[in-house]
């Protein structure tokens, strides 16, 4: 008998969300919902983009007693005339329409060459999640105002409220966040100050001010860093004494190359810390990236290249010591500011940069500059070399200790395991690969020093209800256990992980339904019989792309390009980007990978295996064992067919089918 959910499913059941409704319906897809700080940051970022372009010299944030927060700048002011296509004022358009803004056209005379805004959803999200939002614009000798309320509705249409001098321009946006969309209705003052302080550091010559109304008084804070990144990094590491004076490096391209445009590049402040935590921050076009990304990988590569060359040039490396990137970078505290025309972030909150070309941009821009500074200050360079070599020697001693713990009775490793050379589990990685064909590509794509490959034949046994003593009756599970060096155990067991051979164990399967099934079976194995590996953060899921887009070369300065998309949503986003670049459909082709075995080793390496460009998801530890067991029982239990059927009938309309 059909349940209540399916009885009334007809044409009227389909809902179309318009305007800002999608944001109000699912705010977590567009912004962080712990508190309203991020929607205020969206407004600050717009003011900062004006300053980054050289059009504003002041940014002010004012917090009022009624909860309103105003962000003002003396930039060009948002245009107030009618949009030529939409026939509504531009200032209304950018606050009420998703994907409307002045930052799409980065070239050909666009309003912004470098900006953090990419998708045109920033301030419209702020408007959607506000009780009230007011905008004042000074432009062309006039002062205009418009107001929105109830999540983005125009309550006071754009109107002129006064006049000003022609040189007096700028925008002021006052926001009253709607607390019902956030866990905490108040902004984080600590985070807001950190954001503003960073803008002052990264925007040389720009005054950044915070005004806060406290009772009947106004508290004012101003940030000013005459020495920019150096002063800021010294503040970050104030509790630690650097081994050498802070080094500042900067390079922006002054001529266009095949890969990068004029003005792209990076600046960084670096300091080596012998004791304590090496604090670091990174930014792209003034946008903070707390989760790092490919620009940080580029800095890491630049530092390793420069220090390695310095050590080699001065013959400082002891015999038998092999320097690795982590040895050089482990004790580095840094502030990195990258500048790119078209940055690509992970999600609307922009916490991580994902451009693969950012690694090359930062590493090539800064490696030579860092090496030059080391050679200009040889004593500091030798101290940095000493710290790096000491790290390498400590790592090598750790490997020897691991070897001593291994007894002579260790099980013979599986014959199909292609092991790595290193025995340091902190850097070793094991990829559990679906099928021999994909395993062959993965073997050619891997870094043989640190990456091992174990091909799996077919689908692994559903081990949810298999007793631990019977697990090794399945050859695949036997090989996995022997390869990783850990015996099956329960969540409550005291487990000795000293035999663990890999710090990261990654499930690598096809990006289709069968691949997802294999992921589920392997995750069931680890959750049920190797839970301590998950609890200690050793289990990961690789994310190979499902689509490839080949863009043909067009003209002298636009070489052929390749893009990879994880799923349909990312494919749509990339195709939309190509349309924005006015690339014709005939100039690119889209192909779908049928499986990992169809990818050549270079593609597999670049998209899935190389640490700097891959997407690797860490499997989260179990927080609620009772709830987790209930879910696994329903999904994987042999006697739960009826419960699964009921669940599919109730929830089946939410599935996204891959057909």
C-alpha positions in Angstrom: 0.0 0.0 0.0 1.5 3.4 -0.9 2.4 5.7 2.0 1.2 9.2 2.6 4.2 10.7 0.9 3.5 9.1 -2.5 -0.3 9.4 -2.6 -0.5 13.0 -3.8 2.5 13.1 -6.2 1.3 15.0 -9.2 2.3 18.0 -11.3 1.5 20.4 -8.5 4.1 18.6 -6.2 7.0 20.1 -8.2 8.2 23.4 -6.6 10.4 26.0 -8.4 12.4 28.2 -6.1 12.9 31.7 -7.6 15.0 34.7 -6.8 16.6 34.4 -3.3 14.3 31.6 -2.2 17.0 28.9 -2.7 19.3 30.7 -0.2 16.6 30.9 2.4 15.6 27.3 1.9 19.1 25.9 2.1 21.4 28.6 3.6 24.1 26.1 4.5 24.8 25.6 0.7 25.7 29.3 0.3 27.4 30.4 3.6 28.5 29.2 7.0 25.6 29.2 9.4 27.4 29.1 12.8 26.9 32.8 13.0 26.4 35.8 10.5 30.1 36.6 10.3 30.5 35.2 6.8 27.6 37.2 5.3 29.2 40.3 6.7 32.6 39.2 5.2 30.9 39.0 1.8 30.2 42.8 2.0 33.8 43.5 3.3 35.2 41.5 0.5 33.4 43.6 -2.0 34.9 46.8 -0.5 38.3 45.1 -0.4 38.0 44.2 -4.2 37.5 48.0 -4.8 40.7 48.7 -2.8 42.5 45.8 -4.6 41.7 47.5 -7.9 43.1 50.8 -6.6 39.7 52.5 -6.4 39.3 52.7 -2.6 41.6 53.9 0.2 39.3 53.4 3.2 37.2 50.6 4.5 35.1 51.0 7.7 32.9 48.6 9.6 30.5 50.0 12.2 28.6 47.9 14.7 25.4 49.5 16.1 23.6 48.8 19.3 20.5 47.4 17.5 22.6 44.7 15.9 23.0 46.4 12.6 26.5 46.3 11.0 27.5 48.8 8.3 30.4 48.3 5.8 31.4 51.4 3.9 34.2 52.3 1.4 35.2 55.2 -0.7 35.3 53.2 -3.9 33.5 53.9 -7.2 30.1 53.2 -5.9 27.8 50.5 -7.2 26.2 51.7 -10.5 22.6 52.9 -10.0 21.4 53.1 -13.6 19.2 50.5 -15.4 20.8 47.2 -16.5 20.6 47.1 -20.3 19.0 43.7 -20.3 17.1 43.2 -17.0 15.8 46.8 -17.0 16.1 47.3 -13.3 18.7 49.3 -11.4 22.1 47.5 -11.2 22.3 48.1 -7.4 18.9 46.3 -7.0 20.0 43.5 -9.4 23.2 42.6 -7.5 21.4 42.4 -4.2 18.3 40.4 -5.4 19.6 38.1 -8.1 21.9 35.1 -7.6 24.8 35.0 -10.1 24.7 38.8 -10.8 27.8 40.9 -10.4 30.7 42.7 -12.0 33.4 40.0 -11.5 32.7 37.5 -14.2 34.4 39.4 -17.0 38.0 39.4 -15.8 39.5 40.5 -19.1 38.6 42.7 -21.9 38.0 45.8 -19.8 36.0 44.2 -17.0 35.3 46.1 -13.8 37.6 43.9 -11.8 40.8 42.3 -13.0 41.6 40.6 -9.6 38.8 39.8 -7.1 37.7 37.3 -4.6 34.1 37.3 -5.9 33.5 34.7 -8.6 30.0 33.5 -8.7 27.9 36.7 -8.1 26.1 35.2 -5.1 27.9 37.0 -2.2 25.9 40.0 -1.3 22.6 38.5 -2.6 23.1 35.8 0.0 23.7 38.5 2.6 20.4 40.1 1.6 18.5 36.8 1.6 19.5 36.0 5.2 18.9 39.5 6.6 15.8 41.0 8.4 16.7 44.3 6.7 19.5 45.6 4.5 20.1 49.2 3.4 22.4 50.5 0.7 23.6 54.0 0.1 25.6 54.9 -3.0 27.6 58.1 -3.7 28.2 58.4 -7.4 28.3 61.1 -10.0 27.6 63.9 -7.5 24.4 62.2 -6.2 23.5 60.1 -3.1 21.1 57.2 -3.7 19.4 54.8 -1.3 17.6 51.5 -1.5 16.3 49.2 1.3 15.4 45.5 1.4 13.6 43.5 4.1 12.1 40.1 4.9 14.9 38.2 3.2 15.5 40.4 0.2 12.3 42.1 -0.8 12.6 45.7 -2.0 10.8 47.9 0.6 12.2 51.2 -0.4 12.9 51.5 -4.1 16.1 53.2 -5.3 15.7 57.0 -4.8 17.9 60.0 -4.6 18.4 61.4 -1.1 21.0 64.1 -1.6 24.0 65.5 -3.5 27.7 65.3 -3.0 30.9 66.4 -4.8 31.8 64.5 -7.9 35.0 63.2 -6.1 33.0 61.9 -3.2 32.1 58.3 -4.2 31.6 55.1 -2.4 29.1 52.5 -1.1 27.7 51.8 2.4 25.8 48.6 3.1 24.0 48.2 6.5 22.9 44.7 7.4 20.6 43.3 10.1 21.2 39.6 10.0 18.1 37.3 10.5 19.0 35.2 13.6 16.7 32.3 12.6 19.2 31.2 9.9 22.2 30.9 12.3 23.1 28.8 15.3 24.3 32.0 17.0 22.6 35.3 15.9 25.7 37.4 16.8 28.8 37.9 14.6 32.1 36.6 16.0 34.0 39.8 16.9 37.3 37.9 17.1 36.9 36.5 13.6 35.7 39.9 12.2 38.8 41.7 13.7 41.0 39.0 12.2 39.4 39.5 8.7 39.8 43.3 8.9 43.4 43.0 10.2 44.3 40.8 7.3 42.8 43.3 4.8 45.0 46.0 6.3 48.1 43.8 5.9 47.3 42.7 2.3 46.1 46.1 1.0 49.1 48.4 1.3 48.1 52.0 2.0 44.4 51.2 2.7 43.0 52.4 6.1 40.9 49.7 7.8 38.7 50.8 10.7 36.3 49.1 13.1 33.8 51.2 15.1 31.8 49.6 17.9 29.0 51.4 19.8 29.4 50.4 23.5 26.7 52.1 25.7 27.1 55.8 24.9 30.6 55.6 23.6 32.2 54.5 20.3 35.3 52.3 20.5 37.5 52.6 17.4 40.2 50.2 16.2 42.5 50.9 13.3 44.9 48.6 11.6 48.1 49.7 10.0 51.1 47.6 9.1 53.9 49.7 7.6 56.0 46.6 6.8 53.0 44.6 5.5 53.3 40.8 5.7 56.4 40.9 7.9 54.7 42.8 10.7 51.6 40.6 10.4 53.6 37.3 10.6 55.6 38.5 13.5 52.3 39.2 15.3 51.1 35.6 14.5 54.2 34.0 15.9 54.6 36.4 18.9 54.8 33.6 21.3 57.7 31.9 19.5 61.2 33.1 18.8 62.1 32.7 15.1 65.4 31.0 14.4 66.1 33.6 11.7 64.7 37.0 10.9 61.4 36.9 9.0 61.9 36.7 5.2 59.6 38.5 2.8 59.4 37.6 -0.9 57.2 39.0 -3.6 56.8 38.7 -7.4 54.1 39.6 -9.7 54.4 39.0 -13.5 55.1 42.2 -15.5 54.5 40.5 -18.8 52.0 37.9 -20.1 53.2 34.3 -20.4 51.6 31.3 -22.1 50.1 30.2 -18.7 49.6 33.4 -16.7 48.5 37.0 -17.1 50.2 40.3 -16.2 49.8 41.0 -12.5 49.4 37.4 -11.4 51.8 36.2 -8.7 52.3 36.0 -5.0 53.8 37.6 -1.9 54.8 35.8 1.3 56.4 36.3 4.6 58.3 33.2 6.0 59.8 32.4 9.4 61.4 29.2 10.7 60.3 28.2 14.2 62.5 25.7 16.1 60.1 25.3 19.1 56.3 25.6 19.3 53.6 25.8 16.6 54.3 27.4 13.3 51.2 29.5 12.7 50.2 30.2 9.1 47.6 32.0 7.0 47.0 32.2 3.3 44.9 34.4 1.0 43.8 34.6 -2.6 42.8 38.0 -3.9 42.4 39.0 -0.2 40.0 36.1 0.5 41.2 34.0 3.5 41.7 30.3 2.7 41.8 28.6 6.2 41.8 25.2 4.5 44.8 26.0 2.3 44.8 24.8 -1.2 47.1 24.6 -4.2 48.7 28.0 -3.6 50.0 26.7 -0.3 51.3 23.6 -2.1 53.1 26.0 -4.5 54.7 27.8 -1.7 55.8 24.5 -0.1 57.4 23.5 -3.4 59.1 26.9 -3.8 60.6 26.7 -0.3 61.8 23.1 -0.9 63.3 24.0 -4.2 65.1 27.1 -2.9 66.5 25.4 0.3 67.5 22.3 -1.6 69.5 24.3 -4.1 71.1 26.4 -1.3 72.1 23.2 0.6 73.5 21.6 -2.6 75.4 24.8 -3.6 77.1 25.1 -0.2 77.6 21.3 0.1 75.8 21.1 3.5 73.9 17.8 3.2 75.5 15.0 5.3 76.2 11.7 3.6 73.2 9.3 3.7 70.6 12.0 4.4 67.9 12.4 1.8 66.0 15.7 2.2 62.2 15.7 1.6 59.7 18.5 1.2 58.2 18.1 4.6 61.6 18.2 6.3 62.1 21.8 4.9 58.5 23.0 5.4 57.6 21.4 8.8 58.9 24.4 10.9 57.9 27.2 8.5 55.4 29.8 9.7 54.1 31.9 6.8 51.6 34.4 5.5 50.9 33.9 1.8 49.0 36.3 -0.5 48.4 35.0 -4.0 46.9 37.0 -6.8 45.0 35.2 -9.6 42.7 36.4 -12.4 40.4 33.4 -12.1 40.7 31.6 -8.8 38.6 28.5 -8.3 37.5 27.7 -4.7 36.0 24.7 -3.0 32.4 25.9 -2.3 30.9 29.3 -1.9 32.6 29.8 1.5 35.9 29.9 -0.4 37.9 28.1 2.3 40.2 26.2 -0.1 41.8 27.1 -3.4 41.6 24.3 -6.0 43.2 25.7 -9.2 45.9 23.3 -10.3 47.8 26.1 -12.0 48.1 28.0 -8.7 50.8 25.5 -7.6 52.9 26.4 -10.7 52.2 30.1 -10.4 53.3 30.4 -6.8 56.3 28.0 -7.0 57.7 29.6 -10.2 57.1 33.1 -8.9 58.8 32.6 -5.5 61.4 29.8 -5.7 64.1 32.0 -7.3 63.3 34.9 -5.1 63.6 32.8 -1.9 66.9 31.3 -3.1 68.3 34.8 -3.8 67.5 35.9 -0.3 69.2 32.8 1.2 72.3 33.5 -0.8 72.3 37.1 0.1 72.2 36.2 3.8 74.3 33.0 4.0 74.2 32.7 7.8 70.4 32.7 7.9 70.4 30.3 5.0 72.7 27.9 6.9 70.5 28.0 10.0 67.5 27.1 7.8 69.5 24.3 6.2 70.5 23.1 9.7 66.8 23.0 10.9 65.8 21.1 7.7 68.6 18.6 7.9 67.8 18.0 11.6 64.1 17.2 10.6 65.3 14.8 8.0 67.6 13.0 10.4 64.7 12.7 13.0 62.5 11.2 10.3 65.1 8.7 9.3 65.6 7.6 13.0 61.9 7.2 13.3 61.9 4.8 10.3 64.6 2.7 12.0 62.5 2.4 15.2 59.6 1.2 13.1 61.8 -1.5 11.6 62.8 -2.8 15.0 59.2 -3.4 16.0 58.7 -5.8 13.2 59.2 -9.4 14.2 60.4 -12.2 12.0 56.9 -13.8 12.1 55.3 -11.1 10.0 52.8 -12.5 7.4 54.0 -12.6 3.8 52.8 -9.6 1.9 50.3 -10.2 -0.8 51.9 -10.9 -4.2 49.7 -8.4 -6.0 50.7 -5.6 -3.6 53.0 -3.0 -5.3 54.7 -1.6 -2.2 56.4 1.8 -1.8 60.1 2.3 -1.0 59.7 4.4 2.2 58.9 2.8 5.6 57.9 6.0 7.3 54.1 5.6 7.9 53.7 9.4 8.3 54.2 9.7 4.5 53.3 6.3 3.2 50.0 5.8 1.4 48.1 2.7 0.3 45.6 2.9 -2.5 42.9 0.1 -2.6 42.1 0.1 -6.3 39.1 -1.3 -8.1 40.3 -3.9 -10.6 43.6 -5.0 -12.2 43.2 -2.6 -15.1 42.9 0.5 -12.9 45.6 -1.0 -10.7 48.0 -1.0 -13.6 47.3 2.6 -14.4 47.7 3.5 -10.7 51.1 1.7 -10.5 52.4 3.9 -13.3 50.8 7.1 -11.9 52.0 6.6 -8.3 55.0 8.1 -6.5 56.9 4.8 -5.9 58.8 6.4 -2.9 55.6 6.8 -0.8 52.6 5.3 -2.6 51.6 1.6 -2.7 48.9 0.0 -4.8 46.7 -3.0 -3.9 44.4 -4.0 -6.7 41.1 -5.6 -5.6 39.3 -8.2 -7.7 35.6 -7.6 -7.9 33.5 -6.4 -5.0 34.6 -7.1 -1.5 32.5 -9.3 0.7 29.8 -7.6 2.8 31.5 -8.1 6.1 29.0 -6.4 8.4 27.7 -9.7 9.9 30.8 -11.8 9.3 32.5 -13.0 12.5 36.1 -11.8 12.9 37.4 -15.3 13.0 35.9 -16.0 9.6 37.1 -12.8 7.8 40.3 -14.3 6.5 38.3 -16.9 4.5 37.9 -14.0 2.0 41.1 -13.5 0.1 40.6 -9.8 -0.6 40.0 -9.0 3.1 43.0 -11.2 4.1 45.2 -9.3 1.6 44.0 -5.9 2.9 44.7 -6.8 6.6 48.2 -8.2 5.8 49.1 -5.2 3.6 48.1 -2.6 6.2 49.7 -4.6 9.0 46.8 -4.4 11.4 44.5 -7.3 12.6 40.7 -7.0 12.7 39.4 -5.7 16.0 36.3 -4.2 17.7 35.7 -0.6 18.6 36.1 -1.4 22.3 39.3 -3.4 21.9 42.8 -2.2 23.0 44.6 -2.3 19.7 48.3 -2.2 19.0 48.8 -0.2 15.8 52.6 -0.4 15.9 52.5 -2.7 12.9 50.6 -0.2 10.7 52.5 0.2 7.5 50.7 3.2 5.9 49.6 6.6 7.4 46.9 7.0 4.7 44.7 4.1 3.3 42.7 5.5 0.4 39.8 3.8 -1.4 40.1 4.4 -5.1 37.1 3.2 -7.1 35.3 4.3 -10.3 33.2 7.5 -10.1 30.0 5.6 -10.9 27.4 3.5 -9.1 29.5 0.3 -9.0 32.4 2.3 -7.6 30.2 3.8 -4.9 29.0 0.3 -4.0 32.7 -0.8 -3.6 33.3 2.2 -1.4 30.4 1.3 0.8 31.6 -2.3 1.1 35.1 -1.2 2.1 33.9 1.4 4.5 31.7 -1.3 6.1 34.8 -3.4 6.5 36.7 -0.6 8.1 33.9 0.7 10.3 33.1 -2.8 11.5 36.4 -4.6 11.8 39.1 -1.8 11.7 37.4 1.1 13.6 40.6 2.3 15.2 42.0 3.2 11.8 39.1 5.5 11.2 39.3 6.9 14.7 42.9 7.8 14.2 42.3 9.4 10.8 44.0 6.8 8.6 41.1 6.0 6.2 40.4 8.2 3.1 38.2 8.1 0.0 39.8 9.3 -3.3 37.6 11.2 -5.7 38.4 10.6 -9.3 36.6 12.8 -11.9 33.7 11.5 -13.9 34.1 13.9 -16.9 36.9 15.5 -18.9 36.5 18.7 -21.0 38.9 19.3 -23.8 39.1 22.9 -25.0 40.7 23.5 -28.3 43.4 26.2 -28.7 42.1 29.5 -29.9 44.6 32.1 -31.0 48.2 32.7 -30.0 47.7 33.3 -26.3 45.1 30.6 -25.6 46.6 27.1 -25.7 44.5 23.9 -25.5 43.2 23.2 -22.0 41.8 20.3 -20.1 39.3 20.4 -17.2 38.1 17.6 -15.0 34.7 17.5 -13.3 33.8 15.4 -10.3 30.1 15.1 -11.1 27.2 16.6 -13.1 27.1 19.7 -10.9 30.8 20.5 -11.4 30.5 19.8 -15.1 27.6 22.3 -15.4 29.7 24.9 -13.5 32.7 24.4 -15.8 30.5 24.6 -18.9 28.9 27.8 -17.6 32.4 29.2 -17.1 33.3 28.4 -20.7 30.2 30.1 -21.9 31.2 33.2 -19.9 34.5 33.1 -21.7 32.5 33.2 -25.0 33.9 29.8 -26.0 31.7 28.1 -28.6 30.3 24.7 -28.1 32.1 23.5 -31.2 35.4 24.5 -29.6 35.3 21.9 -26.7 34.2 18.3 -26.2 33.0 16.5 -23.1 33.9 12.9 -22.5 32.8 10.6 -19.6 35.2 8.2 -18.1 33.8 4.7 -18.0 36.2 3.7 -15.3 39.7 4.3 -13.8 41.2 1.8 -16.2 40.2 4.2 -19.1 42.3 7.0 -17.6 46.0 7.2 -18.6 48.6 7.3 -15.8 49.2 11.0 -16.2 45.5 11.8 -15.9 45.1 9.6 -12.9 48.2 11.1 -11.2 47.1 14.7 -11.8 43.4 14.3 -10.8 43.5 11.6 -8.1 46.9 10.6 -6.7 49.3 13.6 -6.6 49.0 15.1 -3.1 49.0 18.7 -4.4 46.2 18.3 -7.0 44.0 15.4 -5.9 40.8 15.4 -3.9 41.0 13.1 -0.9 38.3 12.9 1.7 39.1 11.8 5.2 36.6 9.4 6.7 35.2 10.9 9.9 35.3 9.0 13.2 32.1 7.6 14.7 30.4 10.0 17.0 27.2 8.1 17.9 27.8 4.3 17.9 24.2 3.5 18.5 22.9 5.6 15.6 25.8 4.3 13.4 25.0 0.6 14.2 21.3 1.2 13.4 22.1 2.7 10.0 24.5 -0.1 9.1 22.1 -2.7 10.3 19.4 -1.3 8.0 21.6 -0.9 5.0 23.9 -3.9 5.3 22.1 -6.5 7.4 21.1 -9.7 5.6 17.7 -9.9 7.3 16.8 -6.2 6.7 15.4 -6.4 3.2 11.9 -5.3 4.4 13.3 -2.3 6.2 15.4 -1.3 3.2 12.4 -1.6 0.9 10.4 0.7 3.2 13.2 3.2 3.4 13.6 3.2 -0.4 9.8 3.8 -0.8 9.9 6.7 1.6 13.1 8.3 0.5 13.4 7.2 -3.1 12.2 10.4 -4.7 15.3 12.1 -3.3 17.8 10.0 -5.1 19.9 11.3 -8.0 20.1 8.4 -10.4 23.2 7.7 -12.6 21.7 6.2 -15.7 
